[in-house]
Every structure is written in C-alpha cells, then in structure tokens.
C-alpha cells in the first residue's frame, strides 16, 4: 500500500474527511509510512486525536477492502484521485477541509471558467425562467455550469448546459455510482458522457442527510462564482453561498418578490452583501476578471513547459517578430535552428502559422 492508497482506504472505511486530514498530518509529522497503518492500533497519541469510532475502524484493518473497491470501480467506470494527484482540481486545494479523496466519472477541465447555479428544489416559474436564462447566456460565453443535480433549480441548470452543448459538473451527496434523485437518470447519464460527475463519498454511499451540506463546499470550491436563484430562508443553497463567500468566491443572488418564501433567502443574501444578479451582464463583469486570471494561470503553466530556446522564440513572436528572418536577426540562432524550434512550438500547440512564414501565439 502506498500513501495515496492509504488515503483511499481511510475514505472507503467511512472515516470522515476532517479526520482523514488529521490522520494524514499525524503520519506526516511522525514520518510514518502507509504500511504503518496496520500497526497503528496501540498508538495512544493518535487515539487521542480521533473519535473512538474512528480509532475502532483503524483497528479493524481490512486487507481486502482496497482490492474490492478497485474491482468495483473498474467494473463501473469510476476513477479515484487524492489531493496529491496532478489531476486534482487546484481550486479545491485552496479551500478549508479539502477532500482528501475524490471519485469521479467523466473528465476534468481546468481551463474553463466555472459558475455554480443553485437554488430551491420547489421553485416558481420565475425561478425556472431565470435559471435557464442565466445558464444559457453563460454557456454561450463558454462557462461551465456546476451544481448538485438536485430537483428544481439544480436540474434546470444542468439541463440547460446540456441543451447548449456546454460542459457541466454534477457534485453528488452520494457515491458517483448512485443517481439521486433517480428521476434525474437522463441528466446523470448525459453528464457522465459529456461532463463530470464527482463526489468525495465512496461508491455505494447512499443519500444520507448529513452528506449534502458537506458536498456544498465542493460545489462552491470548484467554481469561480456562485449564483443563488431562489432559496427559502433556511435553504441548503444558502450554505453553498455562505461557504462560497468564506472561500473568497463571488456570490450572486437573484432578487425576488418579498412576499415569496422562495425569495426570502436570496433577498437576505443581497441585504447581506451578495451581488445583485439582474442580468448575465452583472456576472460577466466579474467573469472577465476571472478570465484574465485564467489566461494568466494558463500562460504561467505553458511557460514552465517550454525550453529556454523555445521561450526566447515564443516571446519574440508575441512581440511581433513573427517570421524566421526576424527571429534570426534578434537571436544567435541559425535559420535551421529557428525552423526546428517553430516546429516544436506548433506541435506543443502554443503557436500557429497565420500566413506563409508568419506565426502567431495561440
């Protein structure tokens, strides 16, 4: 068992994420390896750090648990990563109580701007209209819609994204192999093929009430902003908004009738400082800032993947020195060297030939 497998094992054992993080820190501080987990049952210090039930789960070591889990995952097309994995979403690493383990079906896309749309399960016609309007306008801008696949506003947001051919992510409060609610089977299957279904709970985990508030931090954590369309005063959507604000995300709220119970939550969010969302332009203003940040992040990542000579040539192209002769004149490279570097940059997808012998950055 390696270290990542230990994290998956703890998760599959039903140990809470907060206690997995405690155990992880304990192992790191004491220079313990994953194999030490089998002999941890007499460790008094660790016993004092976790709940009694958790320590009992550690004592009841199951040699076959991981094997059974991986076999089940393979059979059902489920993938699993830990927060040590390169594929782990950067945005989730920045939140409090980051999920140590994630199960998913579909694919990640770190390049897209992501906006969460959440709201009431029971909603008004106004709420349905606003959700579809905002979601469709955002999809046309290339925004990925994130939500929780619940009845109502969540479902409308996912359906709209799929209708417009945009990416959407479903964050579940169950295992990723469980479609809940079951009537959302069509959404579930289509998102599995075209977007991302994700959960911190191991496969076969059912819809327990305590799991849904926990998943809300992942909905907001994956997103660059959160829109609350309709929500009662004590709605779970308000948890997503509150956690999103704590995570430093922009929180938007759609105002509604002051006499409607479905607008109590959103109106109070606005009163408490959320941005009023009257049209998609209110969100776009912030998205443009986010796009700049995204492009900056993408550019930094790209530059780390280029060699020294490739960077020199790339920077000259950005400055308008975009043909072989200009590059040769501004460097110590030969014509053949420049031609070779240009070919490599094209293969890496960072430049393209816009006309005969002239190049531009992508």
Phi, psi and omega per residue, in radians:
X1 nan 2.209 3.050
X2 -1.635 -3.108 -3.005
X3 -1.154 -0.743 3.124
X4 -1.112 -0.679 3.098
X5 -1.105 -0.574 3.086
X6 -1.108 -0.743 3.119
X7 -1.089 -0.739 3.115
X8 -1.127 -0.707 3.119
X9 -1.045 -0.827 -3.137
X10 -1.064 -0.714 3.114
X11 -1.125 -0.790 -3.130
X12 -1.154 -0.423 3.103
X13 -1.297 -0.144 3.141
X14 1.524 0.306 3.090
X15 -1.404 2.364 -3.077
X16 -1.103 2.699 -3.121
X17 -1.066 -0.705 -3.122
X18 -1.072 -0.626 3.134
X19 -1.405 -0.491 3.017
X20 -1.072 -0.715 3.123
X21 -1.134 -0.638 3.091
X22 -1.138 -0.796 -3.141
X23 -1.127 -0.726 3.120
X24 -1.041 -0.815 3.132
X25 -1.121 -0.682 3.128
X26 -1.089 -0.782 3.134
X27 -1.108 -0.736 -3.133
X28 -1.138 -0.793 -3.113
X29 -1.140 -0.504 -3.080
X30 -1.828 0.230 3.100
X31 0.909 0.718 3.110
X32 -1.612 2.670 3.097
X33 -1.821 2.962 3.139
X34 -1.040 -0.594 -3.131
X35 -1.144 -0.394 3.120
X36 -1.207 -0.238 -3.132
X37 -1.053 -0.578 -3.109
X38 -1.175 -0.436 -3.059
X39 -2.000 0.464 -3.027
X40 -1.577 -0.084 -2.940
X41 -1.163 -0.329 -3.141
X42 -1.770 0.154 -3.097
X43 -1.412 1.835 -3.063
X44 -1.157 -0.642 -3.107
X45 -1.121 -0.809 3.123
X46 -1.126 -0.677 3.138
X47 -1.008 -0.581 -3.125
X48 -1.355 -0.247 -3.059
X49 -1.632 -0.366 -3.066
X50 -2.111 2.906 3.127
X51 -1.178 2.742 -3.122
X52 -1.025 -0.746 -3.136
X53 -1.118 -0.631 3.121
X54 -1.167 -0.766 -3.139
X55 -1.121 -0.585 3.095
X56 -1.146 -0.668 3.090
X57 -1.121 -0.627 3.092
X58 -1.171 -0.656 3.134
X59 -1.182 -0.626 -3.130
X60 -1.474 1.203 -3.064
X61 -1.205 2.322 -3.099
X62 -1.983 1.838 -3.092
X63 -1.090 -0.538 -3.008
X64 -1.701 -0.039 -3.020
X65 -1.050 -0.853 -3.108
X66 -1.126 -0.728 3.137
X67 -1.038 -0.798 3.128
X68 -1.120 -0.714 -3.136
X69 -1.101 -0.840 -3.107
X70 -1.154 -0.617 3.083
X71 -1.135 -0.725 3.116
X72 -1.133 -0.770 3.128
X73 -1.049 -0.789 3.140
X74 -1.063 -0.721 -3.110
X75 -1.142 -0.597 -3.045
X76 -1.861 0.158 3.092
X77 1.208 0.573 -3.124
X78 -1.747 2.333 3.080
X79 -1.922 2.685 -3.131
X80 -2.363 2.405 3.078
X81 -2.368 2.791 3.035
X82 -1.992 3.034 -3.102
X83 -1.287 0.057 3.008
X84 -1.613 -0.141 -3.054
X85 -1.385 2.523 3.120
X86 -1.096 -0.496 -3.105
X87 -1.399 -0.193 -3.097
X88 -1.081 2.264 -3.098
X89 -0.995 2.213 -3.124
X90 -1.023 -0.684 -3.084
X91 -1.080 -0.545 -3.141
X92 -1.342 -0.419 3.102
X93 -1.196 -0.337 -3.042
X94 -1.598 -0.111 -3.076
X95 -1.671 2.829 3.060
X96 -1.238 2.489 3.139
X97 1.024 0.811 3.112
X98 -0.958 2.343 3.119
X99 -1.056 2.125 3.139
X100 -1.185 -0.532 -3.078
X101 -2.326 2.418 3.065
X102 -2.266 2.342 3.009
X103 -1.864 2.486 -3.120
X104 -2.683 2.779 2.972
X105 -2.306 2.427 -3.042
X106 1.830 -2.524 -3.066
X107 -2.532 2.655 3.058
X108 -1.527 2.661 2.978
X109 -2.470 1.775 -3.102
X110 -1.356 -0.168 -3.044
X111 -1.427 -0.441 -3.022
X112 -1.418 2.599 2.910
X113 -1.295 2.371 -3.078
X114 -2.112 2.271 3.098
X115 -2.165 2.254 3.077
X116 -1.511 2.340 3.022
X117 -2.093 2.053 -3.091
X118 -2.341 2.831 3.133
X119 3.033 -2.870 -3.001
X120 -1.222 2.541 3.005
X121 -1.225 -0.842 3.007
X122 -1.612 2.091 -3.011
X123 -2.341 2.973 3.096
X124 -1.636 2.984 3.053
X125 -1.086 -0.630 3.090
X126 -1.040 -0.789 3.134
X127 -1.087 -0.712 3.123
X128 -1.132 -0.754 3.141
X129 -1.088 -0.834 -3.107
X130 -1.089 -0.735 -3.135
X131 -1.058 -0.843 -3.128
X132 -1.137 -0.670 -3.136
X133 -1.125 -0.870 -3.126
X134 -1.143 -0.788 -3.099
X135 -1.092 -0.769 -3.116
X136 -1.152 -0.736 3.125
X137 -1.124 -0.687 3.112
X138 -1.184 -0.698 3.139
X139 -1.079 -0.644 3.116
X140 -1.143 -0.361 3.093
X141 -1.587 0.034 3.135
X142 1.482 0.271 -3.138
X143 -1.406 2.458 3.060
X144 -1.596 2.298 -3.107
X145 -1.629 2.250 3.126
X146 -2.016 2.359 3.074
X147 -2.798 -3.004 -2.984
X148 -1.906 0.152 3.093
X149 1.040 0.378 3.067
X150 -1.344 2.948 3.011
X151 -1.036 2.791 3.002
X152 1.466 -2.289 -3.027
X153 -1.008 -0.766 3.136
X154 -0.968 -0.871 -3.087
X155 -1.092 -0.729 3.132
X156 -1.093 -0.705 3.130
X157 -1.084 -0.813 3.120
X158 -1.107 -0.806 -3.114
X159 -1.048 -0.719 -3.126
X160 -1.134 -0.745 3.109
X161 -1.050 -0.783 3.136
X162 -1.128 -0.690 3.130
X163 -1.055 -0.644 -3.098
X164 -1.650 0.170 3.081
X165 1.221 0.398 -3.133
X166 -1.681 2.846 3.067
X167 -1.309 2.582 3.026
X168 -2.557 2.581 -3.132
X169 -2.085 2.261 3.054
X170 -1.802 2.078 3.072
X171 -1.753 2.022 -3.003
X172 -1.698 2.654 3.013
X173 -1.739 0.337 3.077
X174 -2.318 -3.070 2.950
X175 -1.171 2.713 -3.096
X176 -1.205 -0.237 3.119
X177 -1.492 -0.048 -3.098
X178 -1.948 2.108 3.084
X179 -1.527 1.885 3.135
X180 -2.342 2.185 -0.008
X181 -1.257 2.662 -3.026
X182 -1.109 -0.452 -3.138
X183 -1.222 -0.187 3.106
X184 -1.624 0.397 -3.099
X185 -0.963 -0.733 -3.111
X186 -1.105 -0.770 3.088
X187 -1.062 -0.848 -3.100
X188 -0.954 -0.868 -3.069
X189 -1.204 -0.637 -3.130
X190 -1.258 -0.698 3.113
X191 -1.164 -0.648 3.113
X192 -1.014 -0.602 -3.126
X193 -1.485 -0.573 -2.958
X194 -2.015 -0.219 -3.086
X195 -2.408 -2.225 -3.072
X196 -2.529 2.264 2.966
X197 -1.980 2.227 -2.978
X198 -2.483 2.599 3.108
X199 -2.784 2.656 3.025
X200 -1.598 -0.120 -3.087
X201 -1.615 2.421 -3.074
X202 -1.127 2.733 3.109
X203 -0.894 2.590 -3.109
X204 1.340 -0.028 3.093
X205 -1.181 2.170 -3.094
X206 -1.488 3.116 -3.076
X207 -1.403 1.301 3.081
X208 -1.427 2.438 -3.059
X209 -0.944 -0.649 -3.060
X210 -1.227 -0.305 -3.063
X211 -1.335 -0.491 -3.041
X212 -1.247 -0.732 3.030
X213 -1.073 -0.587 3.130
X214 -1.151 -0.698 -3.102
X215 -1.223 -0.343 -3.108
X216 -1.089 -0.551 3.132
X217 -1.197 -0.448 3.107
X218 -1.357 -0.669 3.080
X219 -0.989 -0.902 -3.134
X220 -1.255 -0.608 -3.120
X221 -1.115 -0.634 3.114
X222 -1.286 -0.347 -2.946
X223 -1.741 2.723 3.065
X224 -1.551 -0.265 3.107
X225 -2.858 2.806 -3.102
X226 -2.228 2.223 3.041
X227 -1.900 2.183 3.030
X228 -1.828 2.078 -3.049
X229 -1.532 -1.038 3.057
X230 -2.390 2.481 -3.127
X231 -2.813 2.373 3.009
X232 -1.235 2.998 -3.044
X233 -1.061 -0.584 -3.118
X234 -2.012 0.578 -3.095
X235 -1.243 2.608 3.044
X236 -1.101 -0.427 3.102
X237 -1.081 -0.542 3.126
X238 -1.229 -0.490 3.044
X239 -1.128 -0.776 3.106
X240 -1.042 -0.750 3.133
X241 -1.128 -0.792 -3.124
X242 -1.101 -0.817 3.140
X243 -1.126 -0.692 3.102
X244 -1.030 -0.756 3.106
X245 -1.094 -0.721 3.112
X246 -1.118 -0.521 3.124
X247 -1.439 -0.039 3.128
X248 1.498 0.302 3.137
X249 -1.533 2.676 3.038
X250 -1.260 2.296 3.118
X251 -1.991 2.160 3.127
X252 -1.954 2.573 3.089
X253 -2.390 2.398 3.111
X254 -1.565 2.092 -3.128
X255 -1.209 2.709 -3.137
X256 -2.570 -3.097 3.126
X257 -0.995 2.221 -3.100
X258 -1.197 -0.233 3.110
X259 -1.668 -0.024 -3.112
X260 -1.658 2.251 3.118
X261 -1.116 -0.432 -3.103
X262 -1.379 -0.123 3.099
X263 -1.958 -0.006 3.137
X264 -1.006 -0.824 -3.087
X265 -1.157 -0.794 -3.102
X266 -1.195 -0.698 3.122
X267 -1.111 -0.652 3.108
X268 -1.230 -0.596 3.068
X269 -1.048 -0.766 3.125
X270 -1.104 -0.770 3.108
X271 -1.022 -0.593 -3.076
X272 -1.593 0.109 3.001
X273 2.053 -0.010 3.082
X274 -1.168 2.684 3.127
X275 -1.341 2.280 3.113
X276 -1.228 2.236 3.115
X277 -1.878 1.711 3.110
X278 -1.698 -0.485 3.115
X279 -2.708 2.928 -3.064
X280 -1.121 -0.396 3.104
X281 -1.044 -0.538 3.106
X282 -1.138 -0.514 3.141
X283 -1.540 -0.685 -3.106
X284 -1.011 -0.658 3.136
X285 -0.956 -0.684 3.123
X286 -1.428 -0.563 3.133
X287 -1.129 -0.661 3.131
X288 -1.032 -0.694 3.078
X289 -1.112 -0.715 3.137
X290 -1.161 -0.632 3.121
X291 -1.113 -0.677 3.098
X292 -1.084 -0.730 3.109
X293 -1.120 -0.695 -3.130
X294 -1.144 -0.761 3.123
X295 -1.127 -0.664 3.109
X296 -1.110 -0.747 3.116
X297 -1.112 -0.735 3.138
X298 -1.126 -0.707 -3.133
X299 -1.143 -0.719 3.119
X300 -1.103 -0.737 3.131
X301 -1.115 -0.751 -3.141
X302 -1.060 -0.733 -3.087
X303 -1.159 -0.530 3.104
X304 -1.250 -0.331 -3.088
X305 -1.660 -0.073 3.139
X306 -1.743 2.548 3.065
X307 -1.302 2.982 -3.076
X308 -1.058 -0.827 -3.141
X309 -1.154 -0.653 3.131
X310 -1.125 -0.661 3.116
X311 -1.143 -0.703 3.137
X312 -1.043 -0.836 -3.122
X313 -1.175 -0.743 -3.133
X314 -1.052 -0.790 -3.121
X315 -1.123 -0.608 3.086
X316 -1.152 -0.694 3.116
X317 -1.105 -0.733 3.115
X318 -1.061 -0.609 -3.122
X319 -1.452 0.007 3.097
X320 1.752 -0.071 3.047
X321 -1.460 1.346 -2.852
X322 -1.950 0.373 3.017
X323 -2.290 2.886 -3.036
X324 -1.009 -0.803 -3.099
X325 -1.063 -0.772 -3.133
X326 -1.107 -0.687 -3.128
X327 -1.197 -0.728 3.114
X328 -1.068 -0.736 -3.119
X329 -1.139 -0.475 -3.080
X330 -1.790 0.147 3.117
X331 -2.455 -3.139 3.035
X332 -1.738 0.262 -3.103
X333 -1.468 2.621 3.034
X334 -1.440 2.945 3.117
X335 -1.029 -0.757 -3.121
X336 -1.153 -0.654 3.101
X337 -1.116 -0.791 -3.140
X338 -1.086 -0.764 3.130
X339 -1.047 -0.710 3.126
X340 -1.148 -0.744 3.140
X341 -1.142 -0.714 3.113
X342 -1.063 -0.694 3.111
X343 -1.088 -0.762 3.130
X344 -1.107 -0.750 -3.140
X345 -1.118 -0.626 3.075
X346 -1.158 -0.748 3.130
X347 -1.090 -0.675 3.128
X348 -1.307 -0.138 3.043
X349 1.380 0.370 -3.107
X350 -1.786 -0.244 3.041
X351 -2.366 2.879 3.047
X352 -2.544 2.695 3.127
X353 -1.481 2.061 -3.097
X354 -1.575 -0.459 3.055
X355 -2.725 3.104 -3.068
X356 -0.966 1.892 3.046
X357 1.424 0.012 3.123
X358 -2.013 2.433 -3.039
X359 -2.143 2.755 3.078
X360 -2.450 2.669 3.096
X361 -1.350 2.657 3.112
X362 -1.532 nan nan
